[in-house]
Amino acid sequence: VNFLENLPIEKKESNVLYSNVYEKIKEALLIKELLPVSTGENVFANKVLLTRRKELTDLLNKEDLKYLFKKEFWLNTEITYDKTRGLRDYLITELGIKEVRYEEFARALDDNFLKKKSDEWMVRFYESLVERNALFNEKSYKSQQGILRNKSIVRLHNNQLVSLFDEAGKIQVYLPIPQNTEFKIVKEFFIQHEQSKGFFKKHNVSKPNRI
């Protein structure tokens, strides 16, 4: 990352020699395996993604990136808006590397993706949602409906996936109870883990008041 930062990657059109070097470096970065990724390898620019949030690099592996974004690697997490802004801007504007925000991840999610994920992965997923209230907002004249409000992201005790809210806009899932019930009960595994339990607590998911 330090090496890339020290390359002549800032445009200076008034200097012909510099401009020639600038273009050669850009060409090399596009056609050779030179970009450092989170796995420690160097790969082609057309295989990588950037993100501002490390939580996404922890959540999404190579197979996930292929499914959701048709890419394979996260760029080295030392390349960030705060630490290496010049390099990060260059990679986006000159090499066309996409920066994925959490909202784009949420938009790309579908049932097929989540069905294949383990309960342990879902725990981390719910933990990452605790502070993301906007993804569950109700549509109003001031804001659009939250991306995840009606997506099937809650895994029930029978492994079925349902949305947090029903069509009327009310919470439709409940915390586990000892008895059998027809209510949509969240899988107990997620309530046993503080990381995921916090998500359901944040949205005031409770036990059913009747069986």
Residue pairs with C-beta under 8 A, 6 or more apart in sequence:
1 36
1 76
1 78
1 79
1 84
1 87
4 35
4 36
4 79
4 87
5 84
5 86
5 87
7 25
8 18
8 21
8 22
8 25
9 22
9 25
9 26
9 86
9 87
9 90
9 94
10 86
10 90
11 19
11 22
12 18
12 19
12 22
13 19
26 94
26 95
28 34
29 35
29 45
29 95
30 45
30 46
30 95
31 44
32 44
33 41
33 42
33 43
33 44
34 42
35 42
35 43
35 44
35 45
35 48
35 75
35 91
36 42
36 75
36 76
37 43
37 48
37 73
37 74
37 75
37 76
38 57
38 73
38 74
38 75
38 76
38 77
39 62
39 73
41 73
43 72
43 73
45 91
45 95
45 96
45 97
47 71
47 72
47 73
48 71
48 72
48 73
48 74
48 75
48 97
49 65
49 69
49 71
49 73
49 74
49 75
49 97
49 98
49 99
49 100
50 74
50 75
50 79
50 88
50 91
50 92
50 97
50 98
50 99
50 100
51 57
51 74
51 99
51 100
51 101
52 80
52 81
52 99
52 101
53 101
53 102
54 77
55 102
55 128
56 74
56 100
56 102
56 105
57 74
57 77
58 124
59 105
59 121
59 124
59 125
59 128
60 68
60 74
60 105
62 72
62 73
64 113
65 71
65 72
65 73
65 74
66 72
67 113
68 105
68 108
68 109
68 113
69 98
69 100
69 108
71 98
75 91
75 97
78 84
79 87
79 88
79 91
80 88
81 88
88 99
91 97
92 98
92 99
102 128
102 132
102 135
103 135
103 147
106 135
106 147
106 148
106 151
107 147
109 148
109 151
109 153
111 152
111 161
114 122
114 152
114 153
114 155
114 161
115 161
117 125
119 155
119 187
119 189
119 190
122 155
122 190
122 196
123 189
123 190
123 193
123 195
123 196
124 195
125 153
126 190
126 195
126 196
126 198
126 199
126 200
127 195
127 196
127 198
127 199
129 135
129 148
129 199
130 198
130 199
130 202
133 146
133 202
134 143
134 146
135 146
135 147
135 148
135 149
136 146
136 148
136 149
136 164
136 165
136 203
137 143
137 144
137 145
137 146
137 149
138 145
138 146
138 149
138 169
139 145
148 164
149 163
149 164
149 165
150 163
150 165
151 163
152 161
152 162
152 163
153 161
153 163
153 164
154 161
154 162
154 163
154 164
154 173
154 184
154 186
155 161
155 186
155 187
155 190
156 162
156 173
156 184
156 185
156 186
156 187
157 176
157 185
157 186
157 187
157 188
159 187
160 184
162 172
162 173
162 184
163 172
164 171
164 172
164 173
164 203
164 205
165 171
165 172
166 172
171 203
171 204
171 205
172 184
173 184
173 185
173 186
173 200
173 205
174 183
174 184
174 185
174 186
174 205
174 206
174 207
174 208
175 185
175 186
175 191
175 200
175 205
175 206
175 207
176 185
176 186
176 187
176 188
176 191
176 207
177 185
177 207
177 208
177 211
179 211
181 208
181 211
183 208
186 200
186 205
190 196
190 197
190 199
190 200
191 197
191 200
